[in-house]
């Protein structure tokens, strides 16, 4: 193009710089890198999300207990503070790493990348990552796992799904836990399931009681394990 | 809840772009935020205004446009606004990944972004 037809701002003039820079994209790119690393080593990875107290650790414990004879398993626990959950999972004889986020309310792909560099991925078949207990922020921060699982429990009440639709929209599997408490809580799990399918019609939903072990085998099956 | 770290990144990018062009002042930073993110407009603006102090951005405004979600249906080819489910009795409102035309699952095309679209700056005469 002839330079006389290109309009450039004079110095001192107001100038609009056009950019297309996505702030959340940096995390998504790192998540893709994590996914690539995990694929390279043949590690199957699962991001377990859910509220505080929904049963994420119990679900991982149940899955580890069931699968540790067949697979080499590792787990990464994410919490604001303490190593309590990682220690619980570690008691089942698998490798665990704890990420303490300090103040952040979710794990992000960068923290997971750091954790992956501390694991011997060639000696792992399955990696469970327990996200920070939160139904909001983790939705915006994919970690690069093969599947994202959201755990909800009947003790959280009937309306948790419609109050937190985005985390369900981005999930690959939903687990309704503490199903043994539904009568006591007066919560109908079918209602929770209907809400989940309103948000995401093709999402597989499994009812569990991690306490009694009910449904844990179905979760393993749904994850292709 | 993570508006502070997102605002920090916005400030970092805006300062980088302003310095790259030798700007003497930044007037405004224009941001598109998808409604499917959990980012709050008010909190982002609040954090931006805290972080801009003592930087080249100090006299600038963060202008946020909310991006409506768009979905694409793999079955019937629908491309358009996302379906919504509402329960007026409970005051609930939620999005649904169901195709408004054929009821099949849809894929999100827009609504997850937090994109700096433009930065308005005044260039230095020297």
HADDOCK unambig.tbl for C-alpha pairs under 7 A between the chains (distance, minus, plus):
assign (segid A and resid 11 and name CA) (segid B and resid 123 and name CA) 5.50 0.50 0.50
assign (segid A and resid 11 and name CA) (segid B and resid 124 and name CA) 6.10 0.50 0.50
assign (segid A and resid 11 and name CA) (segid B and resid 125 and name CA) 4.86 0.50 0.50
assign (segid A and resid 12 and name CA) (segid B and resid 122 and name CA) 5.77 0.50 0.50
assign (segid A and resid 12 and name CA) (segid B and resid 123 and name CA) 4.85 0.50 0.50
assign (segid A and resid 12 and name CA) (segid B and resid 124 and name CA) 5.50 0.50 0.50
assign (segid A and resid 12 and name CA) (segid B and resid 125 and name CA) 5.12 0.50 0.50
assign (segid A and resid 13 and name CA) (segid B and resid 122 and name CA) 5.63 0.50 0.50
assign (segid A and resid 13 and name CA) (segid B and resid 123 and name CA) 6.10 0.50 0.50
assign (segid A and resid 14 and name CA) (segid B and resid 120 and name CA) 6.74 0.50 0.50
assign (segid A and resid 14 and name CA) (segid B and resid 121 and name CA) 5.57 0.50 0.50
assign (segid A and resid 14 and name CA) (segid B and resid 122 and name CA) 4.46 0.50 0.50
assign (segid A and resid 14 and name CA) (segid B and resid 123 and name CA) 6.74 0.50 0.50
assign (segid A and resid 15 and name CA) (segid B and resid 120 and name CA) 5.59 0.50 0.50
assign (segid A and resid 15 and name CA) (segid B and resid 121 and name CA) 5.30 0.50 0.50
assign (segid A and resid 15 and name CA) (segid B and resid 122 and name CA) 6.01 0.50 0.50
assign (segid A and resid 16 and name CA) (segid B and resid 118 and name CA) 6.24 0.50 0.50
assign (segid A and resid 16 and name CA) (segid B and resid 119 and name CA) 5.60 0.50 0.50
assign (segid A and resid 16 and name CA) (segid B and resid 120 and name CA) 4.32 0.50 0.50
assign (segid A and resid 16 and name CA) (segid B and resid 121 and name CA) 6.31 0.50 0.50
assign (segid A and resid 17 and name CA) (segid B and resid 118 and name CA) 5.30 0.50 0.50
assign (segid A and resid 17 and name CA) (segid B and resid 119 and name CA) 5.08 0.50 0.50
assign (segid A and resid 17 and name CA) (segid B and resid 120 and name CA) 6.18 0.50 0.50
assign (segid A and resid 18 and name CA) (segid B and resid 117 and name CA) 5.86 0.50 0.50
assign (segid A and resid 18 and name CA) (segid B and resid 118 and name CA) 4.24 0.50 0.50
assign (segid A and resid 18 and name CA) (segid B and resid 119 and name CA) 6.55 0.50 0.50
assign (segid A and resid 19 and name CA) (segid B and resid 116 and name CA) 6.12 0.50 0.50
assign (segid A and resid 19 and name CA) (segid B and resid 117 and name CA) 4.96 0.50 0.50
assign (segid A and resid 19 and name CA) (segid B and resid 118 and name CA) 5.22 0.50 0.50
assign (segid A and resid 20 and name CA) (segid B and resid 115 and name CA) 6.13 0.50 0.50
assign (segid A and resid 20 and name CA) (segid B and resid 116 and name CA) 5.80 0.50 0.50
assign (segid A and resid 20 and name CA) (segid B and resid 117 and name CA) 5.26 0.50 0.50
assign (segid A and resid 21 and name CA) (segid B and resid 115 and name CA) 5.33 0.50 0.50
assign (segid A and resid 21 and name CA) (segid B and resid 116 and name CA) 5.25 0.50 0.50
assign (segid A and resid 22 and name CA) (segid B and resid 113 and name CA) 6.52 0.50 0.50
assign (segid A and resid 22 and name CA) (segid B and resid 114 and name CA) 5.34 0.50 0.50
assign (segid A and resid 22 and name CA) (segid B and resid 115 and name CA) 4.01 0.50 0.50
assign (segid A and resid 22 and name CA) (segid B and resid 116 and name CA) 6.23 0.50 0.50
assign (segid A and resid 23 and name CA) (segid B and resid 6 and name CA) 6.75 0.50 0.50
assign (segid A and resid 23 and name CA) (segid B and resid 9 and name CA) 6.73 0.50 0.50
assign (segid A and resid 23 and name CA) (segid B and resid 10 and name CA) 7.00 0.50 0.50
assign (segid A and resid 23 and name CA) (segid B and resid 114 and name CA) 5.59 0.50 0.50
assign (segid A and resid 23 and name CA) (segid B and resid 115 and name CA) 6.05 0.50 0.50
assign (segid A and resid 24 and name CA) (segid B and resid 113 and name CA) 6.90 0.50 0.50
assign (segid A and resid 24 and name CA) (segid B and resid 114 and name CA) 6.08 0.50 0.50
assign (segid A and resid 136 and name CA) (segid B and resid 38 and name CA) 6.88 0.50 0.50
assign (segid A and resid 137 and name CA) (segid B and resid 1 and name CA) 6.80 0.50 0.50
assign (segid A and resid 137 and name CA) (segid B and resid 38 and name CA) 6.81 0.50 0.50
assign (segid A and resid 140 and name CA) (segid B and resid 37 and name CA) 6.15 0.50 0.50
assign (segid A and resid 140 and name CA) (segid B and resid 38 and name CA) 6.98 0.50 0.50
assign (segid A and resid 162 and name CA) (segid B and resid 92 and name CA) 6.90 0.50 0.50
assign (segid A and resid 162 and name CA) (segid B and resid 94 and name CA) 5.92 0.50 0.50
assign (segid A and resid 165 and name CA) (segid B and resid 94 and name CA) 6.12 0.50 0.50
assign (segid A and resid 165 and name CA) (segid B and resid 95 and name CA) 6.77 0.50 0.50
assign (segid A and resid 166 and name CA) (segid B and resid 36 and name CA) 6.66 0.50 0.50
assign (segid A and resid 169 and name CA) (segid B and resid 97 and name CA) 6.94 0.50 0.50
assign (segid A and resid 198 and name CA) (segid B and resid 96 and name CA) 5.86 0.50 0.50
assign (segid A and resid 199 and name CA) (segid B and resid 95 and name CA) 6.15 0.50 0.50
assign (segid A and resid 199 and name CA) (segid B and resid 96 and name CA) 4.00 0.50 0.50
assign (segid A and resid 199 and name CA) (segid B and resid 97 and name CA) 5.59 0.50 0.50
assign (segid A and resid 200 and name CA) (segid B and resid 96 and name CA) 6.12 0.50 0.50
assign (segid A and resid 200 and name CA) (segid B and resid 97 and name CA) 5.04 0.50 0.50
assign (segid A and resid 200 and name CA) (segid B and resid 98 and name CA) 6.64 0.50 0.50
assign (segid A and resid 201 and name CA) (segid B and resid 97 and name CA) 6.93 0.50 0.50
assign (segid A and resid 201 and name CA) (segid B and resid 98 and name CA) 6.35 0.50 0.50
assign (segid A and resid 201 and name CA) (segid B and resid 105 and name CA) 6.17 0.50 0.50
assign (segid A and resid 202 and name CA) (segid B and resid 105 and name CA) 6.52 0.50 0.50
